[in-house]
Amino acid sequence: MTIGFAGLGPMGSRMAKRLLTEGWDLIVYDRDTAAVESLVESGASRATSPKDLAAKADIILACFASPELLHCVMLDEDGVIHGGRARYVIDHSATGPRASAAIAAELSKASIIMVDAAVSGNPEKALDGKLMLMVSGSTESIAAVRTVLEAVSERIIVLGDKPGLGQYMKLVNHFLSATALAASAEATILGVKAGIDPAKMLEVLNNGSGKNSATLDKIPNNVMPGTFDHGFATDLLYTDVRRYVEEAEALEVPVWIGVSVRQLWLQSMQKSGGEADVTRVFELLEGWSNTTVRASVG
């Protein structure tokens, strides 16, 4: 079985490298020739276009940062839909559920089945095959691609057969992560300004009901040392929060908290830049409060 991979950004390139490490016959495509060349040097073959990729591979993995990019690669004149050989597309892209479902519907007209496999984890976890995949698709299609899914992940959670469920789950997960980080930043800054040592504060929180992913990981490992190197960019998290709000509004679900969190992450992106690590949201709130968490670390 030959595997194709389209979309060799920070996440996709490492997932592709993982497939090579696992011994898969891999063909890659991306407009970034340097990203392609790096994988070719590691043993992959190159495709000249998405159509060429789909003419040579049985299963294609796609990992793009926007629905527009995925749409172009899948459905344009030289897109995957015109390749002729590929029968499955595993979509790891950040597209949102409605875009994912629409692209899946178009691919199905060419007898190509798209399996929604949204990703949770950072690029380093991708390289180690430690991602979590939130999957939706028919039982038969998931069974057909499961060995590929298992090669790039340590946990696969099947959410149902409706297209886009994986995308919905990813947005919910990232919204809660974004909210926890923002709220934990606000709360720990308050505590520090009041005179509480941040290490003692984390000890209390992580043994009490305030425990979350920020207090367990991001604050002690990326904020307090001042490294700000959790490994996820602010613009990507903001985009997920924005899409979460948009999808909630489309489903007529009130999102008072979501709107506030979206605004805060927009402010953080405007201050630090889209490529800044998400943990730099602390700098925004520290500036407003004239308090620095790291300065209190003894």
C-alpha positions, 0 to 999 in steps of 0.5 A, a space after each residue: 500500500 502506498 501512502 500520500 501526504 499533502 501539507 508539509 507544515 510543522 505538523 504535517 512534515 513530522 507526521 510524514 516523517 513518522 510514517 517513514 520511520 514506521 516503514 511506509 512507502 510514502 509520496 509527498 506533495 507541498 508547494 514548499 519545495 524545501 519541505 518536500 526535499 527534506 522528506 525526499 532525503 529521508 526516503 519519500 518520493 515526490 509528487 508534482 501535483 495533488 493530482 499526481 499524488 492521487 494517481 500514485 497513492 492509495 490513501 492520502 493524508 492531508 494536513 492544512 491550516 485552512 479550509 481554502 488550502 484543503 479545498 484547492 488541493 482536493 478539488 482544483 483542476 489538478 486536485 486529488 479528486 482527478 487522480 484516479 487511484 486514491 480511494 481514501 483521504 484522511 483529513 488532519 487539517 484545521 478546516 472547521 466542520 462545515 468546510 470538512 463536510 462540504 469537501 467530503 461530499 465533493 470527493 464522494 462524487 469521485 468515489 473518494 471517501 474522506 475520513 475526518 481525523 482531527 489532531 490533538 497534540 504538538 509537532 513533537 508528539 507527531 514525530 513520536 507518534 503520540 498524537 490523539 486523533 478525533 475520528 469520524 467516518 463509516 465503520 468500513 472506511 475507518 477500518 480501511 485506514 486504521 493501520 495508517 491512523 495507528 502509525 501516527 497516533 497513540 490514541 484514536 477516538 471514534 466519534 461517529 459516522 457523520 462528517 465533521 464530528 472530529 472537527 467539532 470535537 477539536 474546536 471544543 477541546 481547543 476552546 476549553 484549552 484556550 479558556 483554561 490558559 487565559 483564566 489561569 493566567 488571570 488568576 495566577 497573576 492576581 495571586 502573585 500581585 496579592 503576594 502568593 508565591 506562584 509555586 505554592 499557588 500551583 501546588 494548591 491548584 494542582 491538588 484542588 478543583 482548579 487543576 487544569 492543563 495550564 496549571 499542570 503543564 504550561 505555567 510550570 514548564 513554559 511560563 515560570 521559566 520564561 521560555 514560552 515554548 509550549 509549541 503551539 502558535 497563537 494564531 492557530 489557537 485564535 483561529 480555533 476559538 474563532 471557529 468555535 464561536 462561528 460554529 456555535 452561532 450556526 447551531 444557535 448555541 449561546 457562547 457568552 464565554 466564547 466571545 470573551 475568550 475569542 476577544 482576549 486571544 485576538 488581543 494576545 495575537 495583536 500584541 505578540 504576533 501570530 507565530 508567538 507561543 500561546 503561553 505569551 498570553 501571560 505577557 498581555 495580562 502581566 502588562 495590564 496588571 503590572 505584575 510578572 509571574 516569573 519575577 516571583 519565582 524564588 
